[in-house]
Amino acid sequence: MKQYLFQLLVFSISYPLSAQIAQSNPEYSKAGFFEVPNSDREVYDFNVGWRFHKGVVERAELLNFDDSNWNVVNTPHGLELNASEASGSTNYQGEAWYRKHFTLPKKFSSKKLVLHFEAIMGKSKVWLNGELLTTHYGGYLPFSVDISGKVFKGKENVLAVWADNSDDPNFPPGKSQTVLDFSYFGGIYRDVWLLATNDLYVTNPNMTNKVAGGGLFVRYENLSEKSVEVITKTDIANDSKKSRDINVTYNLKDNAGNIVATKTTSTRIDSQSSGQVEQTLLVAKPKLWSPKSPDLYNLEVLILDQNKKMVDGVRQKIGIRKIEFRGKEGFYLNNKPYDGKLMGVNRHQDYAYVGNALPNSGQWRDALILKESGSEIIRAAHYPADPAFMEACDALGMFFIVATPGWQFWNVDNPQFQEFVYQDIRNMVRRDRNHPSVILWEPILNETHYPDYFAETVHNIVHQEYPYQGAYTACDSRAKGMEFFDVIYDHPRYADKFKVWIPDPKGKNTSNIKFDYGGEDRSVFTREWGDNVDDWNAHNSSSRVARNWGESAQLIQANHYANTNYRFTNWESISSTPTQHVGGALWHSFDHQRGYHPDPFYGGIADVFRQPKYSYYLFKAQLKAEDSEPMLYIAHEMSPFSSKDVTVYSNCDEVRLIVLQQDTITMKHDRKTYNMPNPIMVFEDVYGFMEVKSLYRKKRHAEATIVAEGIIDGKVVVRATKRPTNRITKIKLELANHGIPLTANGSDFVTVIASIVDDKGNVKRLTENHIKFEVEGEGTIIGDSDIMANPREVEWGTAPVLIRATEKPGTIVVKASVVFEGLHTPLSDKITITSMPSKTSLIYDEKPNKSAKKVISASNPSDQQDSELEQKILELEKQLNQYKLKEVQKQQEEFENESKKE
């Protein structure tokens, strides 16, 4: 073996992260818009102080109902806390009640007041002071309630909300959770806002119900690098009893706050009506939005009366861009062919313990994690995402596919079901039409056998709501009515009659493979790739790997996603397709819970706490170094059970591996054989535990390392080192906030990771400890031993805990220690978190007590009989579900077989 004299070199090479990643304090919209200072439009956080009861209660909508024994909670709220593995329909489904006591100051007496719910799961009803105001169906889109003239000023009001996430086939998704590939985690799980405006105001597009109207609609024409026309249309309502003459000013500002275009127009809005104001702003040398440069502008719309007093003002963040799908020519962005494939992931919204109730900061962190993984496109699965996630995609530079709620279900008996679908499509377009991240609209119900007429109808609805350039619909290639859609979902198709990709095991250059999409002239995108099950009942899979299954399983998952010697769609196969095939989205970004199977879906590149697996670094390695930063990751733990081969993921030209400070091996990316940007590098037969043991016995511990150096243009630009883990000595706490601060609004939370480490800080992956957490100050721990959250078992070296802020900004101290402490157990650790004041005013009369106890119902003699009856009913339901699951299995097999047809 060639000896290598290893010297530790300190490199000062700096590759700054792109500006979009460096953002640490994102701004969130409120009730559909961002705020304009001094606009006389006020938006309040209405999330704090809801009295809550899970279960059926009679007459809880009444003003004088006694709710004094109910717990007080804050929204977003998910009905309950679940274990981190909550699949198999373990979550609660049924009725629940929220009651908020609040008092408004008298200054609101002349204001128009609207409550804006971003989403409540299932069906819901809203009462104010005992009066029913609205009934809503659907769990993924916003709705608003006008409470003007109904709210008491200067004294207590009671807002009652009944929410029911039970199965209901009459509105989408419609399918029973017990046969559903995700879960109906319930509750008021997104934000609630109170909006106060004058009687002359910019409307909400989801409230006005106008085709291609309502609110603010922005589009772009004659776009070039020299100039662009920004065309705006604003819907303004006048609820007063007289006509109003107004001036409407549009200010377009860049990120530095400079006005790059402005125009003012005068108009009259008749009493008790609304009017549309359309204006064109000419922008010279626009900063065009793209994933590499997601430049955003702030578009202000200011309404001034005849005395030049501002009576309303709203702001939207817009990205100036032009998207085109040019069939066989592929995808064009800003009049240029897109560089490479659009590769990314699908995303469900649930998170460990809290279900769907992820706060805005968590939505942003999800987007940051995926952006940093190299994802350039996210597909909604299978419903519209939280507004904060959409805004993060805009700011960070990721395309987004918006999907209407639905999964393998059509109600043939109730025509109202399709009417709800049509309205959902209209509402999702109206809500998301101004996002530069939106690249495709998916108005079909995922993997559903719907009537022939449905496809043409929903395609037309999208284009009615967005009747301009840049609106594209997508549909499966063999679904009914696929001929109407703008873009087709499909897997790579090959002229040699193979249904899907079969790589040459000898590494034949894939550029010689011929493709045949059956005469299809439209652009093609793979909506879901990567999932690999034995059948649709057992769900054994080489792609579904829990993080704690360890090194070998994670390597198999990453290899499967990269390139395989068996028939499957993956990074390599999609990268080998012609320009007509524009990209694909992995199924799935994060592990998530499912109703119809006892196992969570483990195919994510990160787990339910967003802790990365090896496949995350595989994805990250596909980023071009010049577009991000050089990276490499050694997917090897140097344990007694580790492979003799060392796997490295890197986006550098070549990697130098130095094993035990002796063997030096250099490997370059084989881009002649492979088409994916950066194939996996495997250094074969370079590691042996017995060699490490020999060094340890000779007291030469420092030599027991694997060092990887990334080289670009002949220079070392990045280095990584792996060492065997020594005797564990302590717990190490890390704040997984991704630079986004914790806000003291009673709703926000952050994940803290406890790792078991040795004296050098190396994480001990193979350990079986349990960690208990304690908190002091302005924070609480989410979950306890009931859901195995605290204490928490260490898995793959780590144990996460979720810390929620109170409504008071301040210091939070988190302590972690092993459950059974002794002289030689790991030392405890502490971490201090500072929560920041909320930038939005909160309205509440009461707030949760940090030491609130769980409500436990008193028992009675009939409890045991009831329990036995419930158990018998449960057994019968399980038998019935087995029959239903066979239908699900059959349907999934049908869709899988259809995707393989010529």
N, C-alpha and C positions, 0 to 999 in steps of 0.2 A: 504493500500500500504506500502510496506517495504521502510523505509527511507534509503537513501544512502548518506553518508557524502562524498561529492566530493572534492578532493584536486587536484589542478593542479600540475601535475608532469612533469618535464622536462626530457625527455629521451635522452640519448646520444648514443643509439644504432645506428650504422651506417651500412648500407648495400650498398656498392659501386655499382654503375651501371657498367654493363659489359663494357669492353674496347671499343666494337664497338659502343655503344651508346655515349660514352664520346668523340668520335672524333668530333672536332669542326671546322676543317679546311680541308675539303675533297679535294682530287686531282682529276682533271677532265682530261680525255683523250682528245687528239686533233687530228682530222683527223684519228681516228682509233687506235692510239698508245699513250702511255705516253712517255714523253721526256727523253732522255739520255743526260746528260751534255757533252759538247764538242764533240758531235757526228757529227757535220757539217750538221745536219738536223735541219732546223729551221721551226717553225710553228707560224704563225701570226694570231691574232684575226682580222677577216675581217668583223666584225659585225657593225662597226660604220660608219655613214655617207652615208646613201642611200637616194637619192631623190626618193620620192614616189608619185604615183598618182593612185587613185582607180577609175577604169573605162576604157573605150575603148579610145585609143589614136593611131592615125596613125603615122607610121614611127618613133616611139620613140626609135627604136633600132639604129638609125643613130648616128654617132659620133658627128655631129654638131647640133643635135636636141636641141632646147631651153627648158631646164627644170628649168629655174631660178625661176619660180613661184611655183614650187613644194615644199612641206614640206620636211624637212630632218628628217629621222627616223633611228633608230638602229634595227638590228635584234638580237635575235628572235623578229618577228613582226607579228601581226595577222590581218592585213588589217584595223582593226577598233577596237574600244573599245565597248563592249556590256554591257548591264545591267547585274547584278548578276543573274537575271532570264532571260535567253535569248533563251528559248525553243520555239518551234513552227515555226522554220525557220525564225526567225527575223534577223539573221545575213546575211551579204552581200555574194552573190555568183555571180562571174563573173570575168572579166579580171582586172588585176592590173599590174602596172609597177614599177620596181625598177631600178634606175640608180646610180651607184657609180663612182664618180670621184676619182682617186687615182694616186699617183706618186710613182714609185719604185726607190730606189737608184741604182746606176750603179753596185754595188757589186753583184746584181742579174744577171748580164749579162751572166755568165757561168752556171747558175743554171737551173735545171729542175723545172718548176713552175706548180703547180696543185692547182686548186680551188676545195675545198671539201664542198659540201652542205649536211648537215645531213638530211634535208628533206625540200621540198617545197610542199605545199598541191596542189593536182590535177595534172594538166599537166603544163609543163613549157618549156621555151626556153631561151637560154643564148647566148648573143652576146658579143664580145669584139671588141671595136673600129669599130663597124658596121658589123663585120663578124660573121655569125651564127656558133656557135661551137657545140651545142648539143640541142636535144629535148628530154625531159624526161616525162615519164608517171608513175604516182603513187605518193602518198603523204606521205609515212611513212618510206622509206628506203633511204640510202645515194646514191649520185652519184658524180662523179668527172669529172673535165674538165681540160685537159692539155692545158695550155696557153703558154708553152715554145715556143719561136720564134715568138709569136704573140703579145707580150706585148711590149709597148714602154718603154725603159729604160731612166730614167732621165727626162721624160716629162709626161704630164697628159694622163691617159688612162680613158676610159669610159666603164664600164661593165654594160650591160643592161640585165635585167631579166624580162621576161613576165611570169606571173603566173595566172592560171585560175582554180578556185575551183568550177566551174560550174558542174552540174551533167553530167556524161559521162558514158554510159553503156559499153564502149569499153575496159575499164581497171578496175581492182578491187579497191575499193569495188563495184563500178558500179551502185549501187542502188541510186535512186533519194533521196536527203536529205529530201524531204517532206514526204517520207515513210520510213525514217531511224531512228533507235533508238539512234543515236548520231548525231553530227553536223560536217560538213566539214568546220570548222573555217580555213580560208585561210592564204596565205602569206608565206614568208620565215620564218617559225615559229620555226626552230631550228638553230643551229650555222652554221656559214660559216667560213672556215679556208683557209688560203693560206699556202701551203706547198712548201718549197724550199729545194731541195736535189741536190746532185751531180748526174752524169749520171750513177752511179752504186748505187743501192738502193734496200731496201726491198719493195716489191710491196704491193699494197692494194688489198685484196681478192675480193672486190666488183668491182674493176676496171679491173682486169686481166681476170675474167670470166673463171677460171679453176676449173674443178670438183674436190672437196676435196683438193684444192690447193690455191695458191696465199697467199701472206702475211705470217703470222705465224700460224701454227696449232700445238696445244699441246694436248697430250693425256697421259694416265697413264696405266702402266701394272705392274702386280705382286705386287699389293699394299698390304701392311701389316703395322702393327705398327712398325715393325723393319726396313722396307725399302720399296722403291718404285722406279720404273723406269719411269723417266719423258722423254717422247719421243717427240722431236721437229722436225718440218719440216718447213723450211723457203724458200720462193720463192724470188730469187734475180735476178733483171733485170740489164742488161748491155746495155745502149743505145748508148755507144760510138762506134767508128768505128774500134776498135781493141779488141782482146780478153784480158781478165784481170785475172791475178793470184791473188787470195785473200786468206786471213785467216778469218775464221768466228769463233768468240769466243762466247760461251754461258756462262753467269754467272747467277746462281740462288742464290738470296739473300733473307734472312729472313727479318722480320720487322725491326730488329736492323741494317740492312745493312751488316750483315756478309755473306760472300760467303759460301754457304753450298755445292755447287757443281759447277764445271767448266770444260769445255772442249773446245778445239780449233781444228778445222779441216781446211785443205787446199783444195782448189778447183780452177778450172778455169771456168769462164763464157765467152762463146763465144760472139763476137760482135753482136749487134742488136738482142740479144736473152735473155733468162732467164734460170736459173737452180735452182734445188731444193737441199738444203743441209739438210740432216737428221742426227740427233745426239741423243744419249741416255745419260741422266744424272742419275746417281745412287745416291739417297738421303737416308742417314741413319736416322732412327728415325724421319720420317717426321711429321710435325704438320698437322694433317688431318683437312680439312675444314668441318664444320658442322654449322647448325644454332646456336648451343650453343657456338661454338668456331670457328668463321669464320676467321681462320688464312690464310693470304695471303702471297705469295712470289712474289718477283719482278724478272721476267725473262728478262735479257738483252741479246740482239743479237747485237754484234759489228762486223762490217766489216772493216778490215784493209787491206791496200794495201801491196805491197812487202816491202815498206819502213816503215811498221808498223804505218803508218798514218791512223787514223780513217776516213773513207769516208762516213760511215752511221752507225746509231745505233737506235734501237727501243727498247721499253720496254712494256711488258704486265704484268698485275697483275693476278696471277693464284692462284687457290685454289686446292690443291691436295686432291682428293676425288674419291670415287667409288660409283655410284648409280646403284641399281638393283631393278627391279620389278619382284618378284618371284611368280607371280600368287596368289594362295591362301595363300601363306606364307607372302604376303604383300610386303612392301617396305623395302629394306635393304640399309643402308648407311655405307660405309667403313667396309663391311663384317659383319655387325651386324644388327639385326632387329631394325627398328626405334622405338623409345620410344614414343608411343602415335600416335595420328592421325595428319596428315598434314593439319592443318586448317588455312585458310587465306581468301583472298578477291580477287575480280576482280578489275581492275582499268582502267578507262578512263583517258585521260591525260589533259582534259580541266580544267581551273581555272577561278575564278571570273574575269570579265572585259576583260581579255587578251586572252580569248579563249585557243588555244593550245600553245601560245607563252610563255611558262614557262621556265625561265632560269635554268641553271644547279643547282644553289643553291636550287631552288624550287623543282626540281626533287629529290634532296637529302632530302629535308625536308619532302616531301611526303613519301619517303621510311622510314625515321626516325619515322614519326608519325605512320606508319603501323607496324613497328618493335616494337615500344613501346606499341602498342595495343595488342601485342601477336601474330600477324600474322606470320606464318612460310612459307607461300607460296602465291605468287601473280600470278594471271592469267591475261595475256594481253587481253584487250577488246578493239577492236577486230583487232589488228594490232601491229606491233613491237613497243616497247617503245623507249624513248629517251636513247641514250647511257649512259648518266649520271645516269638515274634511274637504269639501269642494273648494273652499277659499284657500286651504293649504295647497291643494293641487295647482290652483292658479299662481300662487306666490312662489312655489318651489319648482314649478315647471314639470308637471306630469299631465298627460292627456287622461281624459275620463270618459268612460262609456256609461251613460245613464240608462238604467233598466227599470221598466215598470214592474210593480210587485206581481209575482206569479211563479209557480213551479209545478209542472206536471198536473195541472188541474183545469178542467172546464166544467161549468155547471150547465148541464143540458136542460135542466128543469126550470130554471129561473132566469128569464131574460134580463132581470135587473142586474145580474152579475156582470154581463158585458157592458152595461151602461156605466157601472162603477169603474170598469177597466178603462173605458173611453175617457171618463173624467179624470182618472189618475194620470193618463197620458197627457192630457191637456195641462193638468196642474204641474206635472214634473217639467214640462217644457217651459211653462210660464215662470216657474221658480228658478230654473237653471240656465235660461237662454243666454244670459249675458256673461257666463263664465268662459274665459278663453280656453280653459282646459277641456271643455266638452267637445268631443270629436265625433261621437256617434250617439244616436238615439236608438234604443232597443225597445220598441213598443210591443213586441210579441211576448207571450207568456213562456218562460223558459221551458223547453222540452215538453210542450203541451200540444195535444191533438185538438186543434180548434176548428171551427167551421171554415169553409172555403172563403166566404165573404169577409171574414174577420181580418185577414192579412191586408187586403187592399184598403179596408176602412182605417186601420190603425196607421198604415203608412201615410194615408191622406191626412189624417188628423195631425200628425207631426208637421207636415208641410203647410197645413192651414195655420197652425200656431207659429210656425217659423217659415214664412213664405219668401225667403230671400236666399241668396247664395250662402253656402256653408252649413246647411242642414242635411244630414245624411242618416238614413235609417239602415238597420242591419237585421238580418234574419238567417236562419240555418239554410244551407244549400238545398236540402231535400224536404223542407217544410212546405206545407200548403201555401200557395200564393207567393213563393219566394221570388217569382218573376217581377213583383212590384217593388222590391226593395233596392236600395242604392248600393249596398255593400253586402257581400255574402260571407257567412261564417262557414269555414271548412278547414279540413286538415290538408297537409301537402298531398298532392295527387301526382302519380307517376305514370309515364307513358308505357312502362313495362308491365302494366296491369297489377303491380303491387298496390294494395289499397293505401298503405301508409309507408313511412320511411323504413327501409332496411339497409343499414350501412354495410359496406364491405368490410368484413372482419380483418382483411389485410390492409385496410386503410386506403382504398382506392380513392382517387381525387373525385370528390362529389360534384365538382363543376361539370362533369360529363354526363350527369344524370339528366334525362329529359322529363319534362313535366307535361301533364295533360289535364286541364280542368274542364274537359268535355265541351269545348267551344264557349265556355263562359268568358264574357268580355269584362265583367265587373271586377273590381278589386276584391281581394279575399283576405280575411282575418280569421285566425283560430281563436275562438272565444274561450275554450278550455283545453289545456293540454297538460300532460304529466301524470295524471292519476292512473294507477295501474293495479286493478283488483283482480283476484282470481275469479270471483263471480260477485253478483250484486246482492248476495246474502251474507256470506262469510266476511267479505271485505278484507281478506288478507292481501297485502300489497307490498311491493318493493319501494313504493313512493311514500307510504304512510308510516312515518317513523317518529315516535315520541322522542323528545330530546334526551330523556333519561335512559333510553335504550343504549346509548353510548356510541363509542367510536365507530365500530364496524357497521352498525345499522345506519348511522348518519352518512358514512362514506358511500354506502350503497344507494341511499336516496339521492345524494348529490351526483353520483355517476349516472344514475337513471335520468336525472333532469338534464344532464349535459349531452351524453351520447351513449348509445347502447348497441350491443350486438344482437338485439332482438327487435322486432317490429314495433316501433312506437314513435310518437311525435315528441320532439325535444328541442333543445337549443340548436343542436347541429342540423337537424332536419329542416327546421324553419329557416335557419340561416342559409340553407342551400337552395331555397326556392327562388324563382324569378321575382322581379320587382312587382308583379301583379299580386303576389302574396306579401302583404305589408307587415305582418308580424303576428304575435299571439300573446295570450295571457295564461300564465300558469294557474292551474287549480291546485294550490290555493296559497295566499300570502301567509296567513297565520292559522294555527290550529284553531278549530272552532267546534261548537257544540251542535248536536243533531238530535232531532226528535225521534227518528225512526230506527236508530241503531244504538246499542249500548256503548259503543266506542265513540269518543270524539273523533273528528277528522284530524289525523296527525300529519297530513301532507304539507303543512306550512313550512316556509323557510325560517319561521320563528314560532315559538310556542304561544300559549294563551296569555302569557305575561310579556310577550314580545322579546323573549330571550332568544338570540339567534342560534340556529343550527349550522352545520358545515355548509349546507346548501345556500345559506344566506351569503356566505363569502364566495361561493361559486358565482352567484349572480353579481356580486359586487366586482368580481374580477373581470366581468364583461364590459365594464366601463372603460372607455379610452382614457389612458393616463393624461393625455393633453386636455381632456374635457373635465377631469375631476382632480385626481392626484394619484401618484403611483401607489399601488397597494400589493401586499402579498400576505397570505395566511397559511400557516403550517397546520394542516389537518391531521395532527398526530399528537398523542399525549405522552409518549415515552413511558408507558406503563408496562408491567410485565406481560400484559395481554395485547399490546399494540402490534400492529402488522409490521412485518419486516420491510414493507414498502412504505415510503414517505410521500404523501400527497400534498401538493402545494397549489393554491389558487393565486394567480397573479395577473396583473395587466401590464407587466413589464415585458420588454422584448425577450429577455432571458433571465434565468434564475441560477444563481450559484448556491449549491448546498454544501455545507461544511458539517460533517458528522463526527462528533466526539473530538473535534479539533484536529482531525487527521485527514479523512477522505474529502476531497474536493471534487464535486461533480457539477458541470454546467449543462443546462438544458435550455434550448430555445423552443419557442412555440412553433408547432408544426402547422403553419398556415398554408402549406402546399397540399396537405392531406385534408385538413379540416377547414370549414367555412365559418364556424362560430368564432366570435372575435378572439377569445383566448381560451383554448382548450385546457383541460386539466393536465397538470404536470405530475407524473408519477415517477419517482426515483426508486427503482426496484432494488430490493435485497440490500438495503443500506443500514438497517437497524436491527440490533439484537439485544435482548435484555441481558444476556450473559456477559456481553461486553460492558454494559453499564455496571453490572454487578462487580466485574473485575476492577473497574476504576474506583468504585466505592470502597472495595476491600483494600485497595492501595491508598486510600485517603486522598484520591485525586477527584474529588467531587466536582470541582470547577470545570473539569474537562468534559463532563457528561452533559453535552448540549447538542442540539441541532440548530444550526444557524442558516437562515436563508437570506440571500442578498438579491434584491431586484436591480437589474441592470437595464438602462436605456441609453442608447448611443455610446455604449462602452463605459458608462459611469454608473457606479452604485448610487441609487437614489432612495432606496428604502431597505430596511433590514428588520428581520423578526427572529426571535430566539425562543426555543422551547427547551425546557429542562424537566427531568423527572421530579415529581413532588416528593419532598422530604417529609419528615414527621410533622403532622399538623400541629400548629401552635396557637392559632387565634382565629377569630371571626373578623372578616373585613366587610364593612358596610359601604355601599356606593349608592348615590342618588341617580336613578335612571330617568332624569327629567329632560335629557337631550337639549339642555340650554333654555327650556321654557319654564319660567318661574311658577311657583305655586301661588294661586290667588286665594285670598281669605274671603270667600263668598259662601262658605258652608257647603259647597257642591264639589269643588275642585279636589282632585287627589293626585298623588304621584306614587310611583313604584320605587321601593328601596330594595336593593338586592344584598342579601347576606351571603358571603362566600366563606367556605372553610379553606384556609390557606396555611402554607408552611412559613418558616422564618424569612423566606425570600419573597413572599407574597404570591407564590404559585398556587393556583386553585387545585385542591385535591378532588378530582372527579369521582374517584371510587371511595365513597365514604357513606355511612349510614346514620348520620347524626340527626337529631331533631333540634330545632331552634325556636326559642320563645322570644317574643318581642314585647317591649314595654314602651310607652310614650308619655312624655310630659310636655306641658305647654299647650299651645293653640292648635292641637291636632288630635285625631282619634285614629285607632286602628280599625280597618274594615275587615270584619269577620273574626271568628273565634274558633274554639275547638269543635263546635258543631259542624263546621264545614271544613275542618282540617286546615284552617288558615293560620291559626295561632294557638298552640305551637304548629310549626310547619316542618315537614320532613325535608331533609336536604336531598335534592335530586341533581345528579350530574354536577355536584359541587356547590350548588346554590340553593337558597331558599328566599323567595320574594315575599314582601309584605306591602300592602297598600295603605298609605297614610292620607287621611282626608283632613283638609284645613277647616277650622271653625270660621265663624263670620268675623272674627277679630284678628287683624294682622299681628304677627309676632313670631316668637321663636318656638320651634318644635324640636324636642330632643328624642331621638329614637335609640333604644338600647336593644342589643341582641345578645343572647347567651344560650348555651346549650341547656337542654332541659335537665339533664343529670350531670351536675358539675362535680368535679373531683380534682385531685392534685395534678393530674396529667391531662385534663380535658382542655379544649381550646379556650383561650381567654375571650371574654366578652368584648364588645365594641360599641361605641356610641357615634352618632352622627347628628349634626345640628342643621335644621332646615329653617329658613326664614320665609314666612308667607307674606306676600305683598298685598297692600290695600287694593280692593276692587276699584276699577275705574268707573263702574256703573253703580248708581244708587240702588240700594235694596229696599223693598217695601215688605214689611212683615210686622206682626204684633207679637209673635212668639217664635222661638227658635228651639232646635233640638237640645236636649240636655246631654252633655258628653257622657254622663253616667247612667243614661236611661236604661231601664231594665226591660228585658223581653217580657211581653205579655203572655202569661200562661193561663189557659182556661182551667177553671175548677172542674174536677171530675165528679161524676155521679154514678149510681149503680148500673145505669143502662149503658155506660161507656163500653164495657167489655162486649156486650151483645152487639152494639153498633159496630165495634171494631171487627168482630167475627163476620158480620154481614158485609162490611166493606171489603174484607179480605176475599170473601167468596165472589163478590162483584168484580174485584180487581182480577181474580183468576179468569173469570169469564171474559173480561175485556182483553186480557192477554191472549186468550185463545182466538178471539175475533180478530185481533191485530195481526196474528200470524197469517190469517187468510189475506188481510189487506196488504201485508208486506210482500206476499207472493205476487200480488198485482203490481206493486212498485218495482219489484225485481224484474218482472216481465216487461214493464214499460221502459226501464233503463236499458234492458237488453235490446229492446226494439230500437231505441235511439242510437245505441252503440252500433248495432248492425246497419242501420240506415246510413250512419256516417262512413261506413266502410264500403258502401255500394259504389259501383262505377258511376 
